[in-house]
Amino acid sequence: MKNESTVTCPACRYPENAVAANYCARCGAALRGPPCPACESPSEVADRFCTACGGALRSSAGRGAVAQPRVVWAVVGIGAAMILVAVALLLLRQGGSAPTVPPPAVQPEAMGAPGALGPTSTVDLGSMTPRQAADRLFARVMTSLESGDTAQATLFLPMAIASYDRIVALSLDDRFHLSLLHAAAADGASALAVAEAGLAVRPTHLLCLAAAARAALMVSDEARARGHYRTLVDAYAEEVASGLPEYSSETGHADLLPVLLEEAREHLGS
C-alpha cells in the first residue's frame, strides 16, 4: 500500500521524502516537474505537457535537465575571482560563510548524510525554497570547478540546472547563474538562449550581457559576442547607477562588475 505521507524520488528511488518537499533528501533531484508556465498547475518530473491545460512545460531548448554533462570550464574561461565572488554572495544571502579558500575535492561516497552538500554539511535541500536550493547547488558546482574537482562538478551539474525549473519566474540574476551552468556543461546554445532571454527583458543587464557574450564565443559567433560586449561597455555607467539589487555590494555582484567591464574592453580591443 502506498504511503501518502511520503514521496519516492524518481531519480534514486529514495522512498522517505516528505510529501511537501521539493527535492529529494538523498540525491537532491527534483521531486516534481516545473509548474506550467501558462496556468501554474503542478506537474510530474517526466511530463512534457500540462495535464490541466495541455500547454508545453518546457521549450525544446529546455531550461532543465542535462544528461551526463561534459564539463569544459576552460572553454567558459571564468576566473577564480569571479567564481568566488558569485559563490560568496550566494552563501552570505542564505546566512552561510563565504569561501575564501576553495574546498578540497570530495568523493561522492564521502558526501555524508542524505541531502548534504559536502562532508560536514547538514543542509537539506528538501527544506529549502526553490531559489535557495538552486543557489546552493550553483555554489557547489562553481566551487568544485574552481578547485579543479570536475568529478564533483559533473555530479552536481545536472541537479543544479534542473533546480531552476522549480523557480516559477526566473529573475535576471537567476538567468545569469543558469547560463553559467549551461556553459559549464558545454551547452553553449542553451547558455546563450538563457542569457538572451534575460536581455529580452532588460537589454542592458550587465550580467546577462557578459554571460551571453561568453556563450556566443562558445558557439563561435564572434560578431554576436562583440555586440554584447559593446553594449556592456556602452551601458556600464548608467546600468551600475540604476540600483538593481544584483549590482549592489550588499546583495549583488558589485565586485564582479568591474571584472566584466575589463573583460569586455579587452575582448573589443583584441
N, C-alpha and C positions, 0 to 999 in steps of 0.2 A: 504493500500500500504506500502510495506517495506521501511524503511528509510535506504538508502545505506550508510549514513554518520555515523551511529552508529551501535553498536553490542550488541545484547542481551546476557546476561550471561546465560550459560546453567545450572548453579547451582541454582542461586537465581532469575533468570529471569529479573534482572535489565536491562532496555532497552536502557539506555543512555550512554553506554561506547563508547569512541572514537574508530573509526574504526582501528586506528593504535595501540591501547592499547593491551598489552599482558595479563593483569589481570583485573578482574572486580573491578571497583572503589568502589563498595559497600561491597562485601564479600571477594575479593582477589582471587577468584578461577581463574584458567587458562581459557582464552577465546578461546584458540586453543590447539590442542594436540601437542606433541613433533614433531620436524622436523624428517623426515625419516632419519635413520642412514645411509642408502645406497645412496640416491640421494639428501637428504636435502630438499625435497619438503615439503610444509606445510601440516598439517593435521587438522582434526576436533577432538574435545575432545574425542568423542566416537569411533573414528576409531581404528581398530586393525591392519589394513594393509594399506600400502601406495596406494593411488589412482593413482599415477603416474607410479610406478614401481612394485607394488604388494608386496614389502618387508614387513616383520613384523615390526611394530612400536615399540614394546617393548617385552622383553622376558617374559616367564611365571612367573619368579620371580619378574619382573617389577621394574623399578626404581621409579614408580609413586604411584598412589593413594592408600590410605589405608582407608577402610571403618570402621567407628566407632572404632577408636583405643582404646586400653585399656592401659592406662599409668601405667607403672610399674617402676618408676625411681629407687626405692630401689634395683631392680634387676640389673640395669645398674651400680649403685654404683659410679657414678661420683660425686666428692665432689664439694662444693660450690666454692672453689678457682678455680678449673678447669673450671667450667661453666662461672664464671665472667671474667676470663682471656680471654676465647674464645669470649664471647659476647662483651667485651670492645674493643677488637681488631677489630671486625667486624664494630662496630659503628664508631670507630675512622677513619677507612678507608673511610667511607662514610661522614665524616665531622660532625658526631654526638658527643654526650658526653658519656663518659664511665660511666656505672652504678657502683657506689661504694656501694650503698645500694640497696638490692632487692626491686623492686617496689611493692606497695600494690596490693592485689587482685582486679581485675576489673571485674564486671559482664558484660555479653555480651550486655545487654541493655544500659550500661553506656560507651560504647566504643567510642561514639562521632560520628563525621561525617563519611559518607561513605568513605572507604579506609583507615581510621585512624587505627593505631596500638595501640592506648591507649587513655585515656580520654582527653589528651591535645595534642595528635599528630596531625600534619597536613600532614603526609606522605601519598602520593597517590601511591599505588603500580603500578597503570597503567602507571605512568610517569617514572618508573624505568626500567633499563635494566634487563634481566632475572636474572643475577647473583646478582645484587643489591637487587632485590625483594626476592630472595632465602636467602640472608644473613640477611635481615631484619626479615623475618619470622622465620628463625633459631634462631635469637637473641630473638625474642618474646617468642618462645617455651621454650628456655633454661632459661630465666629469670623467666618465670611463674613456671617452675618446681622447680627452686632453691628456690623460695619464697613459695613453697607449694601450689600454686594455680593450682591444677590439672584440674579444670573446664576450665580455660583459655588455659592451655596446650592442653587439649583434643580438644578444639575448633579450635585452630590454627595448630595442628599437621598434619592433612591430607593436609591442604593448603600448609604447609611448605614442606612436602615430594613431593607433586605434582609440586611445583615450580621448582624443579631440572630437571623436564622433559623439561623445556623451555631452558635449557642451552645445546647448541649443543654438546660441548665437555667438559665433566666434568674434572676438574683438580683433582689432588690428594687431595688437601685441600677440594675441594667440596665433594669428596668421604668420607673424614673423617667426615664432617658435616652430610652428608646424612646417613652414617652408625649410627651415634649417634641418629638421628631422628628415624630411623627404630627400634633401640634398645629401645628408649623411648616408642615406640608403641607396645612393646612386640613382635616384629617380629625379633627374633634372626637370623633366616635363611637369611632374606634379609639383615640384618645388616652385617652378615658375608660375604655374596656374594658381597656386595658393597665394603667392605674394602679389600677383597681378589682380587677383580678386580683391585684395585689400586696397590696391591702388585704384580700383574702380570706385571704391567708397571715398578715399582721400588720395588724390593723385600725387600729393607732395609728401606723403608719410615717409619719413626718413628710413625707418627700419624696414618697411616693405620695399622701398626703393633699393636698399642695399641687398636684401635677400633676392629680389628679382634680378638685379644685375649679376649676382653670383650664379643664380640658376641659369640665366641666359648664357653665361660663359660655359656652363656645363653642357648645354645643348648646341654649343658652337655658334651662337648668334651674337657675334661681336657688335653689330650695329645696335641691336636691342640693348645689350649691356651698356654700351656707351650712352645710349639715350637715357637710361635710368640713372646712370652715374651723373650725367649732365644735369638732369632735373634735381638730383640730390644736392649738387653743388649750388645751383641757382636758387633753390628754395631753402637752403640750410638756415640762414639767419632768421628769416620770417617764421619758419616752422619751429625752430627752437623757442622762439618768443611766444609761440601760440599757447603754451601752458598745458599741453596734453600730459596726462598722468604718466605715460610711458617715457616722457622726456625729463621727468623731474629727478632730482637727486635723492628724494626720499623713497619713492615707489617706482621709479622708472630706470631708464638706461642712460642717465645723464653722462656718466663716464665713458660710455661706449660711443656716443655720438661723434666726438672729435676723431676717434679711430676710424669711423666710417667715412667721415669727410676726407681725411687724409688718404684713405684707400681710393676713394673716388677721384681725387685730384691726381694721384699717382697713375691711375689707370688712364685717365684722359690725357695725361702728359706723355704716355708711352707711345 
